[in-house]
Amino acid sequence: MRRSLLSFALAAVTVAATLAPAASASATEPGAEEIDYHEWSGVSAFHRGEADGVRATAAGLRLTRPSRADDGSEYGTWTSPWYTPGFDASELIASWNADTPDGTWITVEASARTGGGELTAWYVLGRWSFGDGDIERTTVAGQRDEHAAVYVDTLAAADGVALQSYRLRVTLHRAELSRATPTVRALGAMTSAVPERFTVPTSEPGVASGIELAVPRYAQNLHTGNYPEYGGGGQNWCSPTSTEMVVEYWGRGPDAAELSWLPGDYPDPTVAHAARHTYDYSYEGTGNWPFNTAYAAHYGLRGHVTRLHSLAELERYIARGIPVVTSVSFLEKELDGAGYGTNGHLMVVIGFTPEGDVIVNDPASDSNDGVRNVYRRDQFETVWQRTKRHTASGGVAGGPGGIVYVIRP
């Protein structure tokens, strides 16, 4: 399960741009929303930033002449140039692809310039390492001021504040006496401004009608009650279960040595492994969006978090052979065939029927055979795209607003 973030008002503006691998489609309601994903990767892009103690190499950013911290660890920083998405954003979600050998970790931060010309503080969006032997992989609670607040992994502008441009900073750390270095291969952020809405128009079926990708099937409920130190399985593991399905679709994932910490007869051990290595010790869950895409990147893939405008846009990924992890929230009566309701859930879109309905690997199942499902296009588009929803108690809560994980070679 994943909490809903869009419980606050979001501004409505126009057009969209993204550096995702498929070309961006227009919004289902032209002018209703703005979405942009921008990324820095490669030597030339990293050379445009400010480096202190790190160097841009063909492999990525690496420590070269680090400074020493009071605790004896060493660190260096890279700060991106200012980036302007071209609209007044209300949210920012960072993503990164990095390698963190034992004894190393990274910290990712964001700062913004508001519509009033003020500079915000630096907000920590994640302290991350693939392993858990050196630090506790975590976000930082309690970050809030007059400009913005951090909700787990999302920087949200305060009421009346617009984020007009931003910069990112990544700090590379290594433990005392370690000679290893983290390597940051990519650093980016999605900015967006999405209006409040309960429903959205249904997009017309497109280029992926009749295509179904052969994505492995894993059921999160097989793990219910297991490993409470990593969230306890079941409904708490929808995100790593979905992520692992996509990682293994690409032929990647942990080997037998990496899984040796699990009992030999443990069912679907790669799912538990993904849960362990996406667990956020502050949030106390595995649903941190960029932690999941960073997990995938550990296995040589490219991963980032963004928003898409419609199922018509998502179809372009399926047509190129790229399954997409989607965030949804709904009452049981709002998604025929699901058999449950949720205030936050992740599932993998793997294809579309010839009629354009959505084929998913939904991990909310008691068996791997029961993971594949088909959901009505109009219902799925609403529960994925909306930003406000009714709750079982009759109240109103936030919705996902089109959030996806894009994971690819």
C-alpha positions, 0 to 999 in steps of 0.5 A: 500500500502507498499513501496518497499525496494529492490531498492538497489543492493543485494548480491547473495550467497547460502542456507537457514535456518529458524525457521519458523514452516514449514521446509525450501525448497531449493531456486528456483535457487540453490545458488541464495539467502540466508535467515535465521530467528532466534528467542529468546524465552523461559526462557533458550534462554533469560538466554543466553542474558545480562539482566539489570533491567529485568528478564526472566520468564515463561511468557517472559522478564519482568521489575524487577529492572528498572533504572529511566530515566530523565523524571521519566519513568523506563526501563530495557534492554535485549541484545541477544548473537551474532548470525551468520547466516552463510552468508554475509547478506545485510538486517535485519528485526526484529520481536517481540511478546510482551504484553504492558499494558497501561503505557508501551512500548518497543524499539527494536534495532539491531547492527551488525558486518561487514565482515571487523570486524567493529561493527556498531552502534545500530539502532532503528527498532521500538518503539512499544506499542499496544496502542497509549495512552502513546507513538506514535508507530513509527520507526525512520527516518534518521538513516544512516552511513557508515555501513548501513541505516534503511528504515522504518523497514529494516536495509540495509547494505551499498554498499560493506558492509556485515552483518556477525553477529548481536545482538538485544536489547530490552528495556522495558519501563514503564511510571512514577508512573506505576507499570505495565511491558511489557512482551516480549515473543519472539524477532527475526530477518530475515537476507537475501541476495537476488540477483537482478532479474526481473523474477524467475523460476516457482516452481512445484506444491506441497503438497498444490495442491487442498487445500483452507483454510477458511480464512475470507474475508475483502475488504480494499476499503470499508474503503476508506477515513475513519480515515485519522489519521490512513492512510485513508483506501483504498489502504493504509490499505492492510496490516492491512486488510490482517493481520486481516483476518489471525488473525480471521482465528485463532479465535482471534481478538478484542472483543466488548469492544475494538471496542467501539471507533468505531461507532456501524454501522461501516462496518468491524470494526476489520479492522479499529481497526487493522489499528489503532494499526499498524499505524507507526507515522513516516512512516505515514502508516499501512504497517510496516511489524513487527508492523503487526505481533506484532499486531497479537501477541497481540491476543495470536498468534505467528508472525514474518516477513521472506522471503520464497524461492518459492511457493513450500516452501509456500505450506508447510504452507498451507498444515499445515493449515497456511495462509501466508500474502505475499508482491507483486508489479506489473504492471496491465498487469503482474497479470491477473485478478487483474485489477490494478497495485501496487508498494507495496501491501499485500494479503493472500495466502489461498490455491492452485488449483489442477493445482497449481495456487494461491488462495488468499484473495486480499483485493484490492476489493470494496466488501468482496465477491470480495476478493477471487481471483485466480492468475496464479502460474508463474505470482504470483511467479514472482511479489512476489519473484523478487527484481527489477521491471519495473514501469508504467513510464518505470523506474526500482524500487524495488520488495518484494523479497519473504517477508511474514508474518507468523502468527500462534498459 
